Amino acid sequence: MEAIPESNGHTRTAPHGRLAPAPRSLSVTPRERVPLTVDQVARLGERLRDGIGRAVRMPAEVLEVVLATVLAGGHLLVEDHPGVGKTQLARTLARTLDGRFARVQATVDLLPADIVGANVWRADRGEFEFRPGPVFANVVLVDEINRATPKTQSGLLEAMEERQVTVDGDSRPLPAPMIVIATQNPAAGYDGTYPLPPAQLDRFLSQVSLGYPTPEQEMDLLRAGPEPGTAAVTDPERLLAAQEGAAAVHAADPLLRYVVGLLAATREHPLAEVGASPRAGLLLLAAARARAALNGRAFVLPDDVQALAVPVLAHRLQPTAAAPSSAAREIVEDAVGQVRAR
């Protein structure tokens, strides 16, 4: 049994053949980083808004949710019918960030190792070699995630929450930033789909639907073609600095009490079996901070919370069995309408 040195100073042993040292992380080398100011974040947001808006036709309010999710360091779930631009959104975001992009097409035979990577035996070297999966990228598109089995869906849990993957007992950090954009078709009318369990849904900061473009937007799309050119407007390191700048936006105690009131209202709603969790409140506040920074403000307003309440909270709720399909959205909208911002 041989002891193998690790990059973190620890060693590990391999009883059946030597295990190759873990590869160097693909993430940005840690160093002193200066957060962007609110004005700088707002200017970066304008460039991202312009770059993404030219390539993907979507309502302005949906684009605002996408940008707030990215600046809050979260993951995005896009549910809509095929052909409305879900995949194009992920590709465009990767181009504008000048980051590494990877795409996973979910199918019923997809395995967790196909996403996170696996140790492969190299007979010529007499050792195992770790081959990273597509999750080792800055923007990871998981297309039609609800066509993968629950076992495969669960393979993303650690990556999305801890920003690392563990294979055969070894943990490997993922690139920073790492954003998962997952798409899914509506379950109704589509065979072979596996609804995401609550624990998986909770990993996504927000859920949006792109919808169909307006006639004017569709005309622009036909003129430009399906793959309009998109230039990089930033890079991964600057995005990390922007995320740190957004996280520093001030949230006063009255605003925090307002968020707590919204969470309580979802839990007490008659249509709710399970309301919003404390983690949902943390993510809602993070997204609200990002939205404030995008608008050039160093403080959060109730308007920021209200604009993001449905996309951040609705997919986390568990309505009662007899509730209609629109119950989750209705619960959040009722909470926003009932709780006063003081």
C-alpha atoms as one frame of an Amber mdcrd trajectory, in Angstrom:
protein
   0.000   0.000   0.000   1.603   3.258  -1.112   1.164   6.746   0.328   0.471
   9.348  -2.305   1.091  13.053  -1.606  -1.785  15.482  -2.139  -1.655  19.150
  -3.109  -3.158  20.073   0.273  -0.326  18.414   2.170  -2.273  15.265   3.068
  -1.591  11.792   1.751  -3.849   9.009   0.612  -3.262   5.328  -0.028  -4.203
   3.036  -2.876  -4.362  -0.697  -2.080  -4.890  -1.765  -5.701  -2.480   0.263
  -7.779  -1.141   3.760  -7.379  -3.606   6.625  -7.562  -2.298   9.605  -9.483
  -2.063  12.908  -7.602  -5.088  15.151  -7.921  -4.666  17.632 -10.791  -4.184
  21.280 -10.087  -7.472  23.133  -9.665  -8.856  24.830 -12.754 -10.094  27.734
 -10.628  -8.596  31.190 -10.503  -5.522  31.290  -8.279  -6.517  32.805  -4.930
  -5.073  36.271  -4.440  -5.914  39.643  -3.074  -8.991  40.824  -4.944 -10.426
  44.324  -4.798 -14.263  44.261  -4.924 -15.891  46.468  -7.535 -17.731  49.550
  -6.399 -21.469  49.810  -6.872 -20.975  52.137  -9.848 -18.575  49.660 -11.440
 -21.008  46.806 -10.885 -23.781  48.865 -12.493 -21.624  49.600 -15.544 -20.688
  45.940 -15.841 -24.364  45.060 -15.576 -25.171  47.382 -18.460 -22.594  45.663
 -20.663 -23.893  42.225 -19.700 -27.477  43.346 -20.263 -26.618  44.657 -23.727
 -24.563  41.614 -24.732 -27.090  39.026 -23.585 -30.083  41.044 -24.794 -28.754
  41.156 -28.349 -28.432  37.369 -28.541 -31.408  36.147 -26.501 -34.835  37.760
 -26.811 -36.522  37.757 -23.415 -38.571  40.118 -21.256 -36.501  42.780 -19.500
 -37.669  41.623 -16.069 -36.473  38.066 -16.784 -33.060  39.353 -17.864 -32.847
  41.301 -14.600 -33.413  38.071 -12.659 -30.700  36.327 -14.687 -28.180  39.098
 -14.017 -29.055  39.269 -10.317 -28.587  35.491 -10.070 -25.160  35.659 -11.699
 -23.983  38.568  -9.545 -25.263  36.844  -6.407 -23.159  33.786  -7.286 -26.180
  31.535  -7.721 -27.448  28.941 -10.161 -30.358  29.337 -12.571 -33.158  26.955
 -13.528 -34.960  27.762 -16.790 -38.247  25.971 -17.401 -39.903  26.485 -20.756
 -40.893  24.832 -24.000 -38.229  23.757 -26.517 -36.890  26.337 -28.941 -37.331
  29.553 -26.966 -33.623  30.194 -26.320 -32.745  28.332 -23.117 -29.528  26.843
 -24.490 -28.640  30.056 -26.272 -28.889  31.933 -22.983 -26.248  29.706 -21.371
 -23.908  29.913 -24.354 -24.262  33.679 -24.537 -23.603  34.107 -20.837 -20.406
  32.064 -21.133 -19.239  34.187 -24.068 -19.919  37.481 -22.323 -18.023  36.256
 -19.241 -15.148  34.935 -21.391 -15.280  31.807 -19.269 -15.019  28.124 -19.944
 -18.330  26.639 -21.119 -19.501  23.026 -20.889 -22.769  21.434 -21.931 -24.377
  18.246 -20.627 -27.342  16.727 -22.426 -29.350  14.900 -19.796 -30.725  11.496
 -20.760 -31.998   8.507 -18.796 -28.666   6.672 -19.161 -26.528   9.594 -17.985
 -24.467   8.725 -14.903 -23.124  10.996 -12.128 -19.565  10.248 -13.300 -20.487
  11.663 -16.720 -20.951  15.027 -14.988 -18.381  15.191 -12.201 -15.625  13.018
 -13.716 -14.039   9.706 -12.780 -10.751   7.977 -11.997  -9.609   5.970 -15.018
  -7.002   3.240 -14.822  -3.962   3.915 -17.010  -2.309   0.560 -17.633   0.668
   2.189 -19.363   1.439   4.188 -16.213   0.201   1.726 -13.625  -1.941   4.348
 -11.916  -5.385   5.894 -11.815  -5.843   9.231 -13.555  -8.666  11.607 -12.728
 -10.501  12.883 -15.785 -12.586  15.946 -14.930 -16.190  16.012 -16.035 -17.973
  18.937 -17.678 -18.803  20.419 -14.271 -15.223  21.775 -14.225 -16.200  24.920
 -16.119 -17.282  28.480 -15.376 -20.702  28.105 -17.005 -22.215  24.619 -17.040
 -25.364  24.021 -19.057 -27.336  20.949 -18.012 -29.890  20.662 -20.789 -33.228
  19.025 -19.977 -32.124  18.160 -16.468 -35.452  16.510 -15.678 -34.728  13.787
 -18.250 -31.881  12.530 -16.048 -32.626  10.041 -13.299 -32.726  11.185  -9.662
 -29.375   9.449  -9.061 -27.710  11.553 -11.739 -29.476  14.717 -10.629 -28.073
  14.154  -7.141 -24.563  14.141  -8.610 -24.857  17.899  -8.961 -25.774  18.563
  -5.325 -22.244  18.839  -3.931 -20.954  20.711  -6.972 -23.663  23.360  -6.776
 -23.572  23.842  -3.007 -19.926  23.274  -2.053 -18.248  24.230  -5.359 -16.330
  20.961  -5.246 -16.758  17.316  -6.221 -15.683  14.211  -4.323 -14.625  11.171
  -6.331 -13.294   8.048  -4.601 -12.810   9.982  -1.390 -10.844  12.864  -2.908
 -12.397  16.344  -3.003 -11.476  18.618  -5.878 -12.378  22.307  -6.060 -14.275
  23.594  -9.063 -13.425  26.715 -11.064 -14.485  30.063  -9.682 -16.943  31.335
 -10.597 -19.003  28.245 -11.413 -22.570  28.820 -12.564 -24.983  26.023 -13.398
 -27.762  26.860 -15.817 -30.185  23.949 -16.018 -33.091  23.761 -18.414 -36.160
  21.621 -18.218 -39.270  21.186 -20.267 -42.615  21.438 -18.487 -43.467  18.000
 -17.106 -47.009  18.059 -18.481 -47.112  16.423 -21.899 -43.480  15.291 -21.906
 -42.753  11.606 -21.304 -39.641  10.325 -19.594 -39.157  13.194 -17.173 -38.177
  12.984 -13.511 -39.299  15.972 -11.431 -36.482  17.529  -9.428 -36.845  16.793
  -5.695 -37.010  19.706  -3.242 -33.350  19.317  -2.220 -32.253  19.703  -5.844
 -34.568  22.634  -6.526 -33.226  24.376  -3.439 -29.753  24.546  -5.032 -31.036
  26.922  -7.714 -31.130  30.522  -6.593 -33.883  31.363  -9.067 -36.218  29.827
 -11.621 -37.436  31.686 -14.691 -39.310  31.102 -17.930 -38.187  32.953 -21.036
 -41.538  32.880 -22.796 -42.052  33.743 -26.429 -40.479  36.921 -27.804 -42.550
  39.883 -28.912 -43.216  40.203 -32.665 -40.539  42.918 -32.871 -38.013  40.747
 -31.018 -38.823  37.784 -33.248 -38.278  39.926 -36.338 -34.853  40.915 -34.977
 -34.097  37.263 -34.320 -34.954  36.294 -37.898 -32.737  39.075 -39.232 -29.776
  38.151 -37.024 -30.034  34.378 -37.400 -29.934  31.697 -34.700 -26.335  32.361
 -33.583 -25.724  36.119 -33.329 -22.184  37.086 -32.437 -21.502  37.961 -28.809
 -18.306  39.508 -27.519 -16.816  39.085 -24.059 -17.502  42.064 -21.799 -15.696
  40.816 -18.689 -13.692  37.858 -17.388 -14.068  35.375 -14.513 -11.781  37.309
 -12.161 -13.653  40.580 -12.676 -16.977  38.806 -12.206 -15.752  37.514  -8.846
 -14.845  41.081  -7.889 -18.322  42.210  -8.984 -19.938  39.476  -6.882 -17.977
  40.645  -3.840 -19.007  44.237  -4.514 -22.668  43.238  -4.772 -22.459  41.218
  -1.544 -21.321  44.367   0.297 -24.505  46.312  -0.514 -26.139  47.498   2.713
 -29.384  45.967   3.968 -30.923  47.814   6.940 -32.698  46.031   9.786 -36.188
  47.112   8.604 -35.426  45.490   5.252 -34.295  42.300   6.997 -37.517  42.262
   9.025 -39.445  42.624   5.775 -37.710  39.549   4.321 -38.419  37.587   7.510
 -42.077  38.643   7.293 -42.330  37.366   3.721 -40.854  34.014   4.708 -43.286
  33.685   7.610 -46.230  34.545   5.368 -45.365  31.719   2.959 -45.228  29.251
   5.847 -48.618  30.322   7.184 -50.405  30.355   3.824 -53.307  27.852   3.633
 -52.036  26.455   0.311 -48.518  25.797   1.630 -47.483  22.415   2.973 -43.888
  23.647   3.374 -43.021  27.333   3.197 -39.794  29.157   2.450 -36.760  28.066
   4.473 -34.193  30.305   6.185 -31.794  29.524   3.329 -34.396  30.850   0.908
 -34.297  34.135   2.830 -30.512  34.302   2.622 -30.592  33.773  -1.125 -33.425
  36.254  -1.605 -31.378  38.875   0.237 -28.268  38.051  -1.810 -30.218  38.466
  -5.040 -31.772  41.702  -3.796 -28.294  43.062  -3.003 -27.187  42.163  -6.528
 -30.229  43.877  -8.058 -29.535  47.017  -6.028 -25.936  47.064  -7.246 -27.085
  46.585 -10.845 -29.191  49.694 -10.395 -26.278  51.661  -8.956 -27.488  51.681
  -5.353 -25.427  50.896  -2.261 -28.516  49.876  -0.290 -31.395  47.440  -0.762
 -34.983  48.609  -1.192 -38.185  46.604  -0.690 -38.660  46.969  -4.454 -35.587
  44.778  -4.980 -37.031  42.059  -2.746 -40.470  42.246  -4.336 -39.096  42.021
  -7.887 -37.213  38.838  -7.035 -39.576  37.165  -4.567 -41.390  34.927  -7.068
 -38.361  33.674  -9.064 -36.332  33.068  -5.887 -38.989  31.631  -3.560 -41.744
  29.976  -5.608 -39.814  26.892  -6.763 -38.752  26.167  -3.161 -42.290  25.920
  -1.779 -44.260  22.714  -1.447 -47.989  23.398  -1.885 -50.637  21.107  -0.449
 -51.690  18.094  -2.484 -55.036  19.660  -3.432 -53.521  22.992  -4.478 -53.600
  24.054  -8.161 -50.443  23.974 -10.286 -50.022  27.742  -9.916 -50.174  27.584
  -6.114 -46.487  28.252  -5.450 -46.542  31.508  -7.364 -49.850  32.459  -5.757
 -48.425  31.885  -2.267 -45.499  34.228  -2.892 -47.636  36.883  -4.559 -50.067
  36.794  -1.635 -47.175  37.168   0.805 -45.845  40.181  -1.100 -49.318  41.713
  -1.116 -49.981  41.133   2.579 -46.656  41.974   4.265 -45.991  45.672   4.615
 -42.504  47.049   4.062 -41.680  49.384   6.937
